[in-house]
Amino acid sequence: METVIGAGAFKARCLQLLDDVAATREPIVITKHGKAVAKVVPIPPAAELFGALKGSVLLDADIVAPLENDWEAAR
């Protein structure tokens, strides 16, 4: 369930509310004169950088072997 809070109250407790969003993963809707104007949502957790592409590249041939066909420019 989303928490709804007025802009003045959000301003007074901003840092604590940001910590709450990070801890509970629950969004907060900020209102001004009873109308929603902003929403604070948690960012998704970062993926592990190392190993993120593991298994996504396929090796089809030997990349260090000499070319089998001669190029016209090499003659």
C-alpha positions in Angstrom: 0.0 0.0 0.0 1.3 3.4 -0.9 1.9 6.0 1.7 0.4 9.5 0.9 2.0 12.5 2.5 1.7 16.3 2.0 4.6 18.2 0.5 5.2 20.2 3.7 5.4 17.0 5.8 7.6 15.4 3.2 10.0 18.4 3.3 10.3 18.2 7.0 11.0 14.5 7.1 12.6 13.9 3.7 15.7 12.0 4.7 13.8 9.7 7.0 11.2 9.0 4.4 13.8 8.2 1.8 15.4 5.7 4.2 12.0 4.2 4.8 11.4 3.8 1.1 14.8 2.1 0.7 14.1 -0.2 3.7 10.5 -1.2 3.0 10.5 -0.9 -0.8 7.1 0.8 -0.6 6.5 3.9 -2.7 5.4 7.3 -1.2 3.0 9.6 -3.0 3.6 13.3 -2.3 0.6 15.7 -2.6 0.1 19.4 -2.8 -3.3 20.8 -1.9 -4.7 17.3 -2.0 -3.4 16.4 -5.5 -0.7 13.9 -6.2 2.4 15.7 -7.7 5.2 13.2 -7.2 6.0 9.6 -6.3 9.1 8.4 -4.6 9.8 4.8 -5.6 12.7 2.5 -4.7 15.2 1.8 -7.4 15.7 -1.8 -8.4 18.7 -3.5 -7.0 21.8 -3.3 -9.2 22.7 -6.5 -11.1 26.1 -8.0 -10.5 28.5 -6.5 -13.0 31.0 -9.5 -13.3 29.4 -12.5 -15.0 26.4 -10.6 -16.2 27.0 -11.6 -19.8 28.1 -15.2 -19.1 26.7 -17.5 -21.7 25.5 -14.8 -24.0 28.4 -15.1 -26.5 28.9 -18.1 -28.7 32.3 -19.0 -30.2 31.8 -20.5 -33.7 35.4 -20.9 -35.0 39.0 -20.4 -34.1 39.5 -16.6 -34.1 43.3 -16.8 -34.2 43.7 -19.2 -37.1 44.9 -17.7 -40.4 42.3 -16.9 -43.1 41.6 -19.7 -45.5 41.0 -17.5 -48.5 43.6 -15.1 -49.9 42.7 -11.5 -50.4 43.3 -9.9 -53.8 45.1 -7.0 -52.1 47.7 -9.4 -50.5 48.9 -10.7 -53.8 
